[in-house]
Amino acid sequence: MQAVKTGLAALLALSLGACSGSSMSLPGTATALPQEEPGQTAAAPAAPAIAAATPAPVPEPVAPAPQPAAATPKKPAEWAALFVAGDDSIKVFDNATRRFYSILDNKPDVNLRRLTSDPSIAPSAEDVADTGTIDQSLGFITKSQQEKCLVFMTSHGTKDGFYLSRANGSGGLLPPDILDHWLDNYCGLRPTVVIVSACYSGIFLEQGMAQPNRIILTAARADRPSFGCGAGETYTYYDKCLLDSWTWVYTWQELFDRTKACVAEREAELGARPSEPQAYFGPEVADLKMP
C-alpha cells in the first residue's frame, strides 16, 4: 500500500476545463382426603350413596404455535458501486449516473450509492458530490470490507483532474492521487474498477492509480478531450456507448473494446479528433467478472 498522499485541500485546483462539444398430565388438582383425629372412629354413612364423580374434562391437546422460520442470512454483497455526477450545469452527467445506477439496482448483491452535483434533486447534503461526500460514500458502501469496488465518475475534466462543481462550495478538481488514496483506504487489495468519463481522463492511469488489483477505463487520452457535453445531448458520447454496450458483453475487456469502437464511430461522424479512450487491466483482475 502506498504512503498517504498529499493533503486533499492543497491539491484541489479551482480551474474548470469544460468538455469539448459545448441509497432484522395436566398439573392435576390433588384433592386431599379427610383426615381422622387420633382415636376417632369414622361414622358410617346413612345411605351407601355411591355417587360417581364426574371426571374433569380433559382438554384436547393443543398443537404448538408455529414458530417463524429462521431468517435466511443475508448474502454478503459482492460489489460496492459509487456513481458520481461531478457537474450540474448540464443534465448529461446525472442522466448517466441515474441510468448506470438503475442497471445495477436490479442485482441483489450490490451496495449502491449515487451522488449528484445538483442540490435541487439531492435528497440531502450528503448526496451532493464533494470531496468529503465521495470519501464518506466509499467508506459506507465498502463497510463489510469484502466487496469488490466499482467507481463511475462523469463530468468535465482538465489535465489536472476531474471537475467537481460543488467542491469546497465553489468548484475544484479531484486529482488522481487523491482518488488513489481513497481507493487504498476503502478497497485496499480487493478487485477494483474505476471508470472516469471526462476530458483528459487518461490522467487517471497515472499518479499511482495503475495497480495490479485494478481495472481503469477512461473516456480519453491524458491529452485529448472527449465529446458530447452539449446541453442538447442526453449523454456524453462515451457514457452512451458504455451504457449501451453493458448488456451485450460479459467481460471488462469486451466492454472497453465495444465502447471504444462506438466512440470512434460517433467521433468520425462528427469529424472530431479522436479522443482515444484508454484502459488498464491489472494482472490480478484481468479476468474479473462484471457485476
Contacts in CASP RR format, 6 or more apart in sequence:
PFRMAT RR
TARGET T0000
AUTHOR 0000-0000-0000
METHOD contacts of the structure
MODEL  1
MQAVKTGLAALLALSLGACSGSSMSLPGTATALPQEEPGQTAAAPAAPAI
AAATPAPVPEPVAPAPQPAAATPKKPAEWAALFVAGDDSIKVFDNATRRF
YSILDNKPDVNLRRLTSDPSIAPSAEDVADTGTIDQSLGFITKSQQEKCL
VFMTSHGTKDGFYLSRANGSGGLLPPDILDHWLDNYCGLRPTVVIVSACY
SGIFLEQGMAQPNRIILTAARADRPSFGCGAGETYTYYDKCLLDSWTWVY
TWQELFDRTKACVAEREAELGARPSEPQAYFGPEVADLKMP
1 184 0 8 1.000
1 188 0 8 1.000
1 189 0 8 1.000
2 180 0 8 1.000
2 184 0 8 1.000
2 208 0 8 1.000
4 181 0 8 1.000
5 177 0 8 1.000
5 178 0 8 1.000
5 180 0 8 1.000
5 181 0 8 1.000
6 177 0 8 1.000
7 178 0 8 1.000
8 131 0 8 1.000
8 178 0 8 1.000
9 168 0 8 1.000
11 173 0 8 1.000
11 175 0 8 1.000
11 177 0 8 1.000
11 178 0 8 1.000
12 131 0 8 1.000
12 167 0 8 1.000
12 168 0 8 1.000
12 172 0 8 1.000
12 173 0 8 1.000
12 174 0 8 1.000
12 175 0 8 1.000
13 158 0 8 1.000
13 160 0 8 1.000
13 161 0 8 1.000
13 172 0 8 1.000
13 173 0 8 1.000
13 175 0 8 1.000
14 168 0 8 1.000
14 170 0 8 1.000
14 171 0 8 1.000
14 172 0 8 1.000
14 173 0 8 1.000
15 158 0 8 1.000
15 160 0 8 1.000
15 172 0 8 1.000
15 173 0 8 1.000
16 156 0 8 1.000
16 157 0 8 1.000
16 158 0 8 1.000
16 163 0 8 1.000
16 165 0 8 1.000
16 171 0 8 1.000
16 172 0 8 1.000
17 156 0 8 1.000
17 157 0 8 1.000
17 158 0 8 1.000
17 163 0 8 1.000
17 199 0 8 1.000
18 156 0 8 1.000
18 157 0 8 1.000
18 199 0 8 1.000
18 229 0 8 1.000
19 156 0 8 1.000
19 157 0 8 1.000
19 198 0 8 1.000
19 199 0 8 1.000
19 225 0 8 1.000
19 226 0 8 1.000
19 227 0 8 1.000
19 228 0 8 1.000
19 229 0 8 1.000
19 230 0 8 1.000
19 236 0 8 1.000
20 199 0 8 1.000
20 225 0 8 1.000
20 226 0 8 1.000
20 227 0 8 1.000
20 228 0 8 1.000
20 229 0 8 1.000
20 272 0 8 1.000
21 225 0 8 1.000
21 227 0 8 1.000
21 228 0 8 1.000
21 229 0 8 1.000
21 230 0 8 1.000
22 90 0 8 1.000
22 228 0 8 1.000
22 229 0 8 1.000
22 230 0 8 1.000
22 231 0 8 1.000
23 101 0 8 1.000
23 112 0 8 1.000
23 113 0 8 1.000
23 114 0 8 1.000
23 127 0 8 1.000
24 71 0 8 1.000
26 58 0 8 1.000
26 59 0 8 1.000
29 56 0 8 1.000
36 42 0 8 1.000
75 108 0 8 1.000
75 109 0 8 1.000
76 109 0 8 1.000
76 144 0 8 1.000
76 146 0 8 1.000
76 147 0 8 1.000
77 109 0 8 1.000
77 110 0 8 1.000
77 111 0 8 1.000
77 144 0 8 1.000
77 146 0 8 1.000
77 147 0 8 1.000
78 109 0 8 1.000
78 110 0 8 1.000
78 147 0 8 1.000
78 148 0 8 1.000
78 291 0 8 1.000
79 104 0 8 1.000
79 107 0 8 1.000
79 109 0 8 1.000
79 110 0 8 1.000
79 111 0 8 1.000
79 147 0 8 1.000
79 148 0 8 1.000
79 149 0 8 1.000
79 150 0 8 1.000
79 291 0 8 1.000
80 110 0 8 1.000
80 111 0 8 1.000
80 138 0 8 1.000
80 141 0 8 1.000
80 142 0 8 1.000
80 147 0 8 1.000
80 148 0 8 1.000
80 149 0 8 1.000
80 150 0 8 1.000
81 101 0 8 1.000
81 104 0 8 1.000
81 110 0 8 1.000
81 111 0 8 1.000
81 112 0 8 1.000
81 113 0 8 1.000
81 141 0 8 1.000
81 149 0 8 1.000
81 150 0 8 1.000
81 151 0 8 1.000
81 152 0 8 1.000
81 291 0 8 1.000
82 112 0 8 1.000
82 113 0 8 1.000
82 114 0 8 1.000
82 115 0 8 1.000
82 134 0 8 1.000
82 137 0 8 1.000
82 138 0 8 1.000
82 141 0 8 1.000
82 149 0 8 1.000
82 150 0 8 1.000
82 151 0 8 1.000
82 152 0 8 1.000
83 97 0 8 1.000
83 100 0 8 1.000
83 101 0 8 1.000
83 112 0 8 1.000
83 113 0 8 1.000
83 114 0 8 1.000
83 115 0 8 1.000
83 152 0 8 1.000
83 153 0 8 1.000
84 97 0 8 1.000
84 114 0 8 1.000
84 115 0 8 1.000
84 129 0 8 1.000
84 134 0 8 1.000
84 151 0 8 1.000
84 152 0 8 1.000
84 153 0 8 1.000
84 154 0 8 1.000
84 155 0 8 1.000
85 93 0 8 1.000
85 94 0 8 1.000
85 96 0 8 1.000
85 97 0 8 1.000
85 114 0 8 1.000
85 115 0 8 1.000
85 116 0 8 1.000
85 117 0 8 1.000
85 118 0 8 1.000
85 129 0 8 1.000
85 154 0 8 1.000
85 155 0 8 1.000
86 93 0 8 1.000
86 115 0 8 1.000
86 117 0 8 1.000
86 129 0 8 1.000
86 153 0 8 1.000
86 154 0 8 1.000
86 155 0 8 1.000
86 156 0 8 1.000
86 162 0 8 1.000
86 163 0 8 1.000
86 164 0 8 1.000
86 165 0 8 1.000
86 166 0 8 1.000
87 93 0 8 1.000
87 117 0 8 1.000
87 155 0 8 1.000
87 156 0 8 1.000
87 163 0 8 1.000
87 164 0 8 1.000
87 165 0 8 1.000
88 94 0 8 1.000
88 116 0 8 1.000
88 117 0 8 1.000
88 118 0 8 1.000
88 165 0 8 1.000
89 165 0 8 1.000
90 229 0 8 1.000
90 230 0 8 1.000
90 231 0 8 1.000
90 232 0 8 1.000
90 233 0 8 1.000
91 231 0 8 1.000
91 234 0 8 1.000
92 154 0 8 1.000
92 228 0 8 1.000
92 229 0 8 1.000
92 230 0 8 1.000
92 233 0 8 1.000
92 234 0 8 1.000
92 235 0 8 1.000
92 236 0 8 1.000
92 239 0 8 1.000
93 117 0 8 1.000
93 154 0 8 1.000
93 155 0 8 1.000
93 236 0 8 1.000
94 116 0 8 1.000
94 117 0 8 1.000
94 118 0 8 1.000
94 121 0 8 1.000
95 234 0 8 1.000
95 235 0 8 1.000
95 239 0 8 1.000
96 152 0 8 1.000
96 154 0 8 1.000
96 197 0 8 1.000
96 235 0 8 1.000
96 236 0 8 1.000
96 239 0 8 1.000
96 240 0 8 1.000
96 243 0 8 1.000
97 114 0 8 1.000
97 115 0 8 1.000
97 116 0 8 1.000
97 152 0 8 1.000
97 154 0 8 1.000
98 114 0 8 1.000
99 235 0 8 1.000
99 243 0 8 1.000
100 152 0 8 1.000
100 243 0 8 1.000
101 112 0 8 1.000
101 114 0 8 1.000
103 243 0 8 1.000
103 246 0 8 1.000
103 247 0 8 1.000
104 110 0 8 1.000
104 112 0 8 1.000
104 291 0 8 1.000
105 112 0 8 1.000
107 291 0 8 1.000
109 291 0 8 1.000
110 291 0 8 1.000
111 140 0 8 1.000
111 141 0 8 1.000
111 142 0 8 1.000
111 143 0 8 1.000
111 147 0 8 1.000
112 141 0 8 1.000
113 137 0 8 1.000
113 140 0 8 1.000
113 141 0 8 1.000
114 127 0 8 1.000
115 127 0 8 1.000
115 128 0 8 1.000
115 129 0 8 1.000
115 133 0 8 1.000
115 134 0 8 1.000
115 137 0 8 1.000
116 122 0 8 1.000
116 127 0 8 1.000
116 128 0 8 1.000
116 129 0 8 1.000
117 128 0 8 1.000
117 129 0 8 1.000
117 155 0 8 1.000
117 164 0 8 1.000
117 165 0 8 1.000
117 166 0 8 1.000
118 128 0 8 1.000
119 125 0 8 1.000
119 128 0 8 1.000
119 166 0 8 1.000
122 128 0 8 1.000
125 133 0 8 1.000
126 133 0 8 1.000
126 136 0 8 1.000
127 133 0 8 1.000
128 166 0 8 1.000
129 164 0 8 1.000
129 166 0 8 1.000
130 164 0 8 1.000
130 166 0 8 1.000
130 167 0 8 1.000
130 168 0 8 1.000
130 169 0 8 1.000
131 164 0 8 1.000
131 167 0 8 1.000
131 168 0 8 1.000
131 174 0 8 1.000
131 178 0 8 1.000
134 174 0 8 1.000
134 182 0 8 1.000
135 182 0 8 1.000
138 149 0 8 1.000
138 151 0 8 1.000
138 182 0 8 1.000
138 183 0 8 1.000
138 185 0 8 1.000
138 186 0 8 1.000
138 187 0 8 1.000
139 185 0 8 1.000
139 186 0 8 1.000
141 147 0 8 1.000
142 149 0 8 1.000
142 186 0 8 1.000
142 187 0 8 1.000
146 190 0 8 1.000
147 190 0 8 1.000
148 190 0 8 1.000
148 191 0 8 1.000
148 192 0 8 1.000
148 193 0 8 1.000
148 288 0 8 1.000
148 291 0 8 1.000
149 183 0 8 1.000
149 186 0 8 1.000
149 187 0 8 1.000
149 190 0 8 1.000
149 191 0 8 1.000
149 192 0 8 1.000
149 193 0 8 1.000
150 192 0 8 1.000
150 193 0 8 1.000
150 194 0 8 1.000
150 195 0 8 1.000
150 291 0 8 1.000
151 179 0 8 1.000
151 183 0 8 1.000
151 192 0 8 1.000
151 193 0 8 1.000
151 194 0 8 1.000
151 195 0 8 1.000
152 195 0 8 1.000
152 197 0 8 1.000
153 162 0 8 1.000
153 174 0 8 1.000
153 194 0 8 1.000
153 195 0 8 1.000
153 196 0 8 1.000
153 197 0 8 1.000
153 198 0 8 1.000
154 196 0 8 1.000
154 197 0 8 1.000
154 198 0 8 1.000
154 236 0 8 1.000
154 239 0 8 1.000
155 162 0 8 1.000
155 163 0 8 1.000
155 164 0 8 1.000
155 165 0 8 1.000
155 197 0 8 1.000
155 198 0 8 1.000
156 163 0 8 1.000
156 198 0 8 1.000
156 199 0 8 1.000
156 229 0 8 1.000
157 163 0 8 1.000
157 173 0 8 1.000
157 198 0 8 1.000
157 199 0 8 1.000
157 200 0 8 1.000
157 201 0 8 1.000
158 173 0 8 1.000
158 199 0 8 1.000
158 200 0 8 1.000
159 200 0 8 1.000
159 203 0 8 1.000
159 222 0 8 1.000
159 223 0 8 1.000
160 173 0 8 1.000
160 175 0 8 1.000
160 203 0 8 1.000
161 173 0 8 1.000
161 174 0 8 1.000
161 175 0 8 1.000
161 176 0 8 1.000
161 198 0 8 1.000
161 200 0 8 1.000
161 203 0 8 1.000
161 204 0 8 1.000
162 173 0 8 1.000
162 174 0 8 1.000
162 175 0 8 1.000
162 179 0 8 1.000
162 196 0 8 1.000
162 198 0 8 1.000
162 201 0 8 1.000
162 204 0 8 1.000
163 171 0 8 1.000
163 172 0 8 1.000
163 173 0 8 1.000
163 174 0 8 1.000
163 198 0 8 1.000
164 171 0 8 1.000
164 172 0 8 1.000
164 173 0 8 1.000
164 174 0 8 1.000
165 171 0 8 1.000
165 172 0 8 1.000
167 173 0 8 1.000
167 174 0 8 1.000
175 203 0 8 1.000
175 207 0 8 1.000
176 203 0 8 1.000
176 204 0 8 1.000
176 206 0 8 1.000
176 207 0 8 1.000
176 208 0 8 1.000
176 209 0 8 1.000
177 207 0 8 1.000
177 208 0 8 1.000
179 194 0 8 1.000
179 204 0 8 1.000
179 209 0 8 1.000
180 207 0 8 1.000
180 208 0 8 1.000
180 209 0 8 1.000
183 192 0 8 1.000
183 194 0 8 1.000
183 214 0 8 1.000
188 213 0 8 1.000
189 213 0 8 1.000
190 213 0 8 1.000
191 213 0 8 1.000
191 214 0 8 1.000
191 215 0 8 1.000
191 284 0 8 1.000
191 285 0 8 1.000
191 288 0 8 1.000
192 211 0 8 1.000
192 213 0 8 1.000
192 214 0 8 1.000
192 215 0 8 1.000
192 285 0 8 1.000
193 214 0 8 1.000
193 215 0 8 1.000
193 216 0 8 1.000
193 217 0 8 1.000
193 252 0 8 1.000
193 285 0 8 1.000
193 288 0 8 1.000
194 204 0 8 1.000
194 209 0 8 1.000
194 214 0 8 1.000
194 215 0 8 1.000
194 216 0 8 1.000
194 217 0 8 1.000
195 216 0 8 1.000
195 217 0 8 1.000
195 218 0 8 1.000
195 242 0 8 1.000
196 202 0 8 1.000
196 204 0 8 1.000
196 216 0 8 1.000
196 217 0 8 1.000
196 218 0 8 1.000
196 219 0 8 1.000
197 218 0 8 1.000
197 219 0 8 1.000
197 226 0 8 1.000
197 236 0 8 1.000
197 238 0 8 1.000
197 239 0 8 1.000
197 242 0 8 1.000
198 218 0 8 1.000
198 219 0 8 1.000
198 220 0 8 1.000
198 226 0 8 1.000
199 219 0 8 1.000
199 220 0 8 1.000
199 224 0 8 1.000
199 225 0 8 1.000
199 226 0 8 1.000
200 220 0 8 1.000
200 221 0 8 1.000
200 222 0 8 1.000
200 223 0 8 1.000
200 224 0 8 1.000
200 225 0 8 1.000
201 218 0 8 1.000
201 219 0 8 1.000
201 220 0 8 1.000
201 222 0 8 1.000
201 226 0 8 1.000
201 278 0 8 1.000
202 218 0 8 1.000
202 220 0 8 1.000
202 221 0 8 1.000
202 222 0 8 1.000
202 278 0 8 1.000
203 222 0 8 1.000
204 216 0 8 1.000
204 218 0 8 1.000
205 216 0 8 1.000
205 218 0 8 1.000
205 222 0 8 1.000
205 278 0 8 1.000
205 280 0 8 1.000
206 222 0 8 1.000
209 216 0 8 1.000
209 280 0 8 1.000
210 216 0 8 1.000
210 280 0 8 1.000
210 282 0 8 1.000
211 282 0 8 1.000
212 282 0 8 1.000
212 283 0 8 1.000
212 284 0 8 1.000
212 285 0 8 1.000
213 282 0 8 1.000
213 284 0 8 1.000
213 285 0 8 1.000
214 280 0 8 1.000
214 282 0 8 1.000
214 285 0 8 1.000
215 252 0 8 1.000
215 279 0 8 1.000
215 280 0 8 1.000
215 281 0 8 1.000
215 282 0 8 1.000
215 285 0 8 1.000
215 288 0 8 1.000
216 278 0 8 1.000
216 279 0 8 1.000
216 280 0 8 1.000
217 242 0 8 1.000
217 252 0 8 1.000
217 255 0 8 1.000
217 256 0 8 1.000
217 259 0 8 1.000
217 277 0 8 1.000
217 278 0 8 1.000
217 279 0 8 1.000
218 277 0 8 1.000
218 278 0 8 1.000
218 279 0 8 1.000
219 226 0 8 1.000
219 236 0 8 1.000
219 238 0 8 1.000
219 239 0 8 1.000
219 263 0 8 1.000
219 275 0 8 1.000
219 277 0 8 1.000
220 226 0 8 1.000
220 238 0 8 1.000
220 275 0 8 1.000
220 276 0 8 1.000
220 277 0 8 1.000
220 278 0 8 1.000
221 275 0 8 1.000
221 276 0 8 1.000
221 278 0 8 1.000
222 278 0 8 1.000
224 273 0 8 1.000
224 274 0 8 1.000
224 275 0 8 1.000
224 276 0 8 1.000
225 275 0 8 1.000
226 236 0 8 1.000
226 237 0 8 1.000
226 238 0 8 1.000
226 263 0 8 1.000
226 275 0 8 1.000
226 277 0 8 1.000
227 236 0 8 1.000
227 237 0 8 1.000
227 238 0 8 1.000
227 266 0 8 1.000
227 267 0 8 1.000
227 270 0 8 1.000
227 272 0 8 1.000
227 275 0 8 1.000
228 235 0 8 1.000
228 236 0 8 1.000
228 237 0 8 1.000
229 236 0 8 1.000
234 240 0 8 1.000
235 243 0 8 1.000
237 263 0 8 1.000
237 266 0 8 1.000
237 267 0 8 1.000
237 275 0 8 1.000
238 259 0 8 1.000
238 263 0 8 1.000
238 275 0 8 1.000
238 277 0 8 1.000
240 262 0 8 1.000
241 258 0 8 1.000
241 259 0 8 1.000
241 262 0 8 1.000
241 263 0 8 1.000
241 266 0 8 1.000
242 255 0 8 1.000
242 259 0 8 1.000
244 262 0 8 1.000
245 255 0 8 1.000
245 258 0 8 1.000
245 259 0 8 1.000
245 262 0 8 1.000
246 255 0 8 1.000
248 258 0 8 1.000
249 255 0 8 1.000
249 258 0 8 1.000
249 290 0 8 1.000
250 289 0 8 1.000
250 290 0 8 1.000
251 287 0 8 1.000
251 288 0 8 1.000
251 289 0 8 1.000
251 290 0 8 1.000
252 281 0 8 1.000
252 288 0 8 1.000
252 290 0 8 1.000
253 279 0 8 1.000
253 281 0 8 1.000
253 286 0 8 1.000
255 290 0 8 1.000
256 277 0 8 1.000
256 279 0 8 1.000
259 277 0 8 1.000
260 277 0 8 1.000
260 279 0 8 1.000
263 275 0 8 1.000
263 277 0 8 1.000
264 274 0 8 1.000
267 273 0 8 1.000
267 274 0 8 1.000
267 275 0 8 1.000
END
